[in-house]
Amino acid sequence: MAFVITSPCIEEKSGECVEVCPVDCIEEGKDMFYIDPDICIDCGACEAVCPVEAIYMEDEVPEKEHEFIEINRKFFEE
């Protein structure tokens, strides 16, 4: 189970999450950051520092944000 970055990150891109990630699984995209689900070790460091509360464990992503599970995954397939 990986962490997922959701819509509050769009156009925010503060970057604290990238700085604290011990495995460098967070990458910057055009409009937001993304977490690589194959590299994420579920440590929670990113979730704790997110200033807009955009990061959730995959099984805790709010229903209205579920599309971001696939959006994060697809970002790393391209």
N, C-alpha and C positions, 0 to 999 in steps of 0.2 A: 504494500500500500504506500503510495507516494503522496506528497503534499501537492496541492493544485493552487495556482494563482487565478483569481477570478476578476470580474469586471471593475471593482474599485481601483485596480492597478492601471486601467486604461488611461493613458495620458498622464499618469502620476510619475512613474518611474523614479522613485526616490533612491533606490539602490541599496538600502541598508541590508536587504535580504542577501544580495550578492556578496557583500562584505563578510557576512557571518557564516556563510555556507562552507562547511568543512570539506565537502567533496566537489565543489565547483559545478553543481548541477543546474544552476540558474543562469539563463542566458537572456540577453536583451534582444527584444524584437523591435519592430518598427514603432508599435504603440504601447507595448507593455513588456514585462518580464515573463519568462516561462520556466517551468521546472521540468527537467528531464526525468520521467518516471522510472527509467531504467537505471539511473545513477543515484537518485534520491535515497538516502538511508533513513528517512523518517525521524531525524533527530529533533525537529521542531524549532531549531534556532531561527529560521527565517520567519516562522509564524510569530514568534515572540517580538520581533523588531519591526514588523510591518506597520508603518504609520497609518495606513488606511484599512487595516484589517481585511486584506484581500486574500489571505492564504489560509487554506483549510486542508485537513486530512481528506483524502479522496472520499472516504465514506461519510464525511461530515459536511461536504459541500452543500449549501442550501439548494433546495430543489430548483429555484429560479436561476441558479448559476451552474446547473449540471452540464450545460453545453461546454463549459470551460474545461471539463475533464478531457474531452475529446480534442478541444482546441490546443491544450497543452501538449497532448500526445502527438497530434499531427504536426506541430511546429518542429518536432525533432525527427519526423519522418522525411521531411523535405530537404 
